[in-house]
């Protein structure tokens, strides 16, 4: 499930980066990345922080999913 959520986040961000997401007043990480591309020389943080946020959230969800699997999977217990 956590891999599916991570995939949905990356898919939604990539679609909004390409301009195929929701309408512009709605904030999305992919749209923030696309808007920040024009300001990379002067205001680099406009593109870097949404990119780091996407990466951090997807990585955190994957780590949480691995931890839950290790804790709840009866086949991996060595009792």
N, C-alpha and C positions, 0 to 999 in steps of 0.2 A: 504494500500500500504506500509506504513512504517513497519507494522508487517511482510509483505512479504520480504521486503529488509533485515530486521533484521534476519529473518529465513534463508535467502540466505547466509548472512554473517556467521552465526553459522554453517550452513551445509557445506559451503566451507572450513571453518577453521577446522571442524572435519574431513572432507575427506582428507585434506592435512596433518592433524596430523597423520592420519592412513597411509599416503603414497600413497593415491589414487588421489591426486591433480595433478597440473601441474608439469612439469619437474623441477628438483632442482635448476637451476640457477634463476628461477623466485621467488622473495620473496613473501611468504604468511604467514599470522599470524599463522596458524596451523602448518606449517613446522618449523617456528621459535620456537614454543612451543616444538615440538618434538625434535629439535636439542638442545634446552636448557635444556632438562631433564638430559642429561649426565653431565652437569656442575652446578647442583643445589647447591652443597656444596661450590664450589669455586667462581662461577660467577652466583649468583642467579638471577641477573637482566636479564639474557638472556632469561629466561622463564617467569619471573614475569611481565615485561613490556609489552610483546605481549599479555599476558593474561588479564592484566588490560586494554589494548587498546581495545581488543575485547569486554570486558564487558562494558567499557565506551561508545563505539560507538553504541552498541546495545541498551543500556539504553537510550542514548541521542536520538536515532531515535524513540524509543517508547514514550518518553516524548514529542518530537516534534509532533508525530502523535496524541497524546492525546490533545495537545494544539490546533492543527489544527482542530480536530474534534469539540472541544468545541467552537472554534471561528466560524466555518463555518456551523455547523449543525443547521438548522432552528427549529428543534423540541425541542432543549434545551434552546431556548431563552425565557426569561420571560419579554417581553416588555409590 
